[in-house]
Amino acid sequence: MPKRAIKAENAAPAGGPYSHAVVAGDFIYLAGSVPAQPDGTRVTGSFAEQAHAAFRNLAAVAEAAGSSLDQAVRVGVYLRDFADFAELNEIYPQYIKGPELPVRTTLPVPLVGFDIEIDAVLYTGA
């Protein structure tokens, strides 16, 4: 199956040697998005400000791949502090909408320099 790498101009640059996303068959695999501006400047401040920035980056990558977060079938959310879980659940539906919600895994991880990272898998088939 051929695959195609995606580079999103309207999202924060990749933080290492990887693609923003890869299209493979009927799926788009989005790399982890962090709270940063498209110029690479980190978004600091409250958890909410960081979460919105990370979701905006994820949405920009989905758009660059010709899709949207509405096509998400799996979302992974990684939190520096699991105490932010309730606030995440308030912000999440602003970007990931129903009625067919994707599966989600939320894990606490030792992130350095930011409070949240989000990745996703999108389905583009029929």
Secondary structure, 3 states (H helix, E strand, C coil): CCEEEECCCCCCCCCCCCCCEEEECCEEEEEEECCECCCCCECCCCHHHHHHHHHHHHHHHHHHCCCCHHHEEEEEEEECCHHHHHHHHHHHHHCCCCCCCCEEEEEECCCCCCCEEEEEEEECCC
